[in-house]
Amino acid sequence: MEFRHTSVLFDECMEGLNIRPDGIYVDGTLGGGGHAEGICSRLGNKGLLIGIDRDRDALKAAEARLEPFSCRKIFVQSNYSEIKDVLDDLEIQSIDGALLDLGVSSFQLDNPERGFSYMHDAPLDMRMSQDDGFTAYDVVNTYDAEELKNVIFKYGEERWASRIVDFIVRARKDKPIETTGQLVDIIKAAIPASARRDGPHPAKRTFQAIRIEVNDELGQLEKAVDRFCDVLAPGGRLCIITFHSLEDRIVKDIINRRINPCTCPKEFPVCVCGKVGDIKKKSGRPISPKPEEIERNPRARSAKLRVAEKI
């Protein structure tokens, strides 16, 4: 299947990165290379793009897509949270900008074999890296009821989490739940018909939750935001696109802490801890897609872009 992905907030990201032709830039979620193509088109011969992705297919597709551009390019199969190790291996001290486009790519959603989508019947997989051993099958079939309820409620913000888990546990007593289609049918049976009439697909929140658990998405993001801030050169920009409130809250909180790291008690009249911020916001409120972009690409609807700059 062709690796395709519609890049969200493309123009806003390019503006946010403020790309220098001879700079070093990292696309930590390379995907099909859409944002990276924009970066490469703005880099000169001395510029460098470092593309990171967990997905082998993404790296192959992006390498082919970016081949025509004259800038230097390095492709690394890794998790973006390992940015410091990636740069150490390349003997690079700092970078001039980085982009993280979080969540699952259109290719992964639309490729039934990957098991991300509730719209296709496929094996319960949901791994962003095919080299990982832990899958959605393991979450659905081996987690006890309390663990599973916590995952679906916390990561999916699903109000029917307890009822969905009751139906899952009952179903897997007879035989393992092996496919996305089986799981969708169980979720639909668990959620009352009156609650399924409005809003998103009834399986959307549960699938999001399981995907986040399988790939440790929020844990990796918490590590990554600080690490990317650490490796930015003065004036370097960090652009992060989130797709749900859990991701956005982590990004917002870490950036705010980097802006104001003071640990003094609030009642102190002046700061005595001496901690000084090393990041400033370049976007006050998060940047959302324009209506025309949402019309072209409905998956952009929930996207939010935050941009920070190293002082």
N, C-alpha and C positions, 0 to 999 in steps of 0.2 A: 504494500500500500504506500502511496506517495506521502511523504511527510510534509504536511501543510499546517500552517497555523496563522490565523489572522492576528497580527500584532496590534495590541490595544494601546491607545493613547500614544501612538507613534510620534507624531509631531511634538507633543508635549514632552515626551522623553528626550528627544533630540535637543530641544531647547533647554530642558533641565540639565542635561549633561554638559552643555557649553563646550563642545568638543574642540580640542586643539589639534591641528593636523599632525603634530609630532608627539602626541601624548600616548599614554598607556591606559587602555580601557578594558574593563572586564564585563562580559555578559555572563552572569553567574547562572542563568537559566536559559541556555542557548536555544533550546527547542529547534524549530526549523530554520532559525537564523534571520528572522524578519527584522527584529531590532538591531541585530548585529550587522545586517546589511546596511542599515542607516548609519551605523557607527563607521563601518569600513568606507562608505562612500564619502565620509567627511575627514578621513585620515589620509595623510600623505605617505610616501614611501618609507619614511622613518617612523611612522606611527605603528602601534602594536595593539591588536585585539587578542585578548585571551578569552576563549569561549569554554565555558564549563557546563557539563550536563551529566546527569546520572544515566541517561538513556543512550545506549550505543547507536540506535537508529537515528536519534536526533543529531548526534555528532557527525555521522556519515553524511546525512542530508545537508547539514549546515556547511560542512567542509566543501561539498560540491557547489553549493549555492554561492559561497563567498570566494571561490577560486578566482574569478575574474578580477578581483580587486587587488590593487598593488601594495596595499599595506602589509606589514608582517602579521602573521596569524599563528596562534598556538591553540590547539584543541586538547582539552583535558577531560577524561572521564572521572568525575568526582562529584561529591556533594558540595554545593556552594558554601556550606558552613565550614569547609576545610580550606578556605581561601588562604589562610596564613601558610599552611603546608604547601599549597600549590605554588605560592609566590616564593617560598623558601627553596623549593625544588628548582625553580627557574632563576634563582639568585636575583630576584627583584625586590627592592626594599619598599617601594610605595607605588601607588597608581594615581592617575589623574581623574578617574571616574569609574563608576560601576552601576550596573543595572540589574535589578532582580524583578522578574515578572513571575509572580508566585502562582501556585495552583497547578492544574493539569492542562496540558496542551490540547488544542483541537484534534490533533492527530491521535493522541492517546484516547480521547473521548470517542472519536469516530471509528477507531480500529477495534472491532468487536473482540479480537483475540486478547486484548489487554485487560478486559473485564472492568473498565472504569465506568461504563455507561449503564444506566437503568433502561436505556432505550434499545439495547441489543441483548440477546441471550448469549452468554459466554461463560467460560469458567471463571469462578470467583478468584481474581488475581489482584489487580490494582497496584502492582509494583511499578514505581517510576524507574527503577533499575532492575533489568532482567537478571542481574547477578545476585540480588537479594534472595534469601530463602523464605522469608516470612511473607505470607500472602493474606488476602481477605478471607480465603477459606479458613485459615487458622484462627482469625479473629472470630468469625461467625460460629465455628464449630468447636473451639477449644476454650474460649473465655467462659468463666462461670457467669451466671445471670447478673450478679452485681457489677462485675467488671464490664460486661457488655452494656448494661444500662448506663453506667458512668460515661463510657465512650460516646454512645449515641446522644445522651443528654448534653454532655459538655461540648463535644466537638460538632454536633449537628444542631444543637439548640432545639431539639425535637421534643415537643410537649407530650407526645405519645410514646416516649421512650420505654416506659415500663411495660406498656401493653404490647409494643412491638417485640420486646425481649421475651415476654411470656409466650408469644406465638412462635418465636424462633426456637426457644428451648423445647417447646412441645413438638415442633416439627422435626428437630434433629434427633429426638429420641427414637423416631422410627427409622430414619436414615440420614446420612450427612447431607447438608445443604451444599451443593456443588456448583451451582450456576447462578448468574445474576438474575435470570428469569425466575428461578425458584424463590430467590430472596424477594424480588419485587412482588410476587404473588402473596407471599407471607405478609409483607408490609401492608399491601392493599387490604388483606383480610383483617389485619389488626386495627387499622385506622377506620373509625366509623365513617359511613358513606357521607354523612352530613359534613364532616371535616374535610372530605376529599373533593368537594364540589368547587371550592375556590382555592386560589393560591397555586404554588408550584406543584410539580409532580409529587405524589405522596412519598416516593422513595428518595427524593433529592437530598433531604437532610441526613437520612441514615447512610446513604452512599458517601456523602461528603465526610461524615464522621469516621466511617470505616477506612476510607482512603487516607485521611489525616493520621489515623492510628497506624496503619500499615507502614507509612512512609515517615513517621515521626516528624511531620511537617512543622508543627509549632515548636517542638524542641529544637529542631535544626534552625528555624528562623530566629529564635531567641539568641542562639550562639552567633549566628551570622551577622546580625545587625551591628553588634558591638565590634566584631572582628573586621567587618568592612570599614567601619568608622576608624578603627585603629590604623588600617593600611592606606588610607587616603593621604595624599600629599596635601600641603596647605593649598586651599583653593579648589581642591578636588570635590567632585559632586557625587552623591549617592542618590539614585532614583529607585524607589521601590513601589511596585504595583501590587496591591492586595485585592482580594475578591470577596472577603467576608469579614465581619466585625472582629473575629478572634485574631486574625492576622493583623488587621489595621491597628487594633489596640496594642499589640506587642510592639509594632513599629513606632507608633506614636509615643508610647511610654519610654522606650529606650532612647529615642531621639530627645525627648524632653529631659531625661536624666542626664544625657550627655551635654545638653545646653546648660543645665543647672545642676551640677553634681554635689552641691553643698550638702553636707550631712549634719550641719549644726541644728540644734533644737529651734523650733519656730520662734520661741520666745526670746532668743538671743537678738540683741539690737543690731549686731554686726557679725559677719562671718569670721570665724576663727579657725575653721578647718583648713582653709587655704586652697580648697579644691576649686579649679576654674574650668569652665566649659570649653570644649574644643570643637563644638559643632554649632552651626546656626541654621535656622530654617530658611529655605529659599521659596517655599510655598507656605503661606500661613495656614489656610484651610486645605485639606486634600483636594487635588484636582480630579474632577470627574469628566467622563466622556461627554462630548457635545451630542445633542439629539440626533444629528445626522450620522454620527458614528454608530450610535446604538441602533439606528434603523438599518445600517449596513451590516452590523455585527451584533446581534442581540446578546451574545455572551459577554459583551463589554458593559452591560447595564450596571453591574455591581462593582466595577473596577474603581479603585481610588489610587491616585499617585501622590506620594510624598517625596519631596526633594530636600536634601540637606547638604550643607557645604562645610568642609573642614576649615577651621580657622588657622 
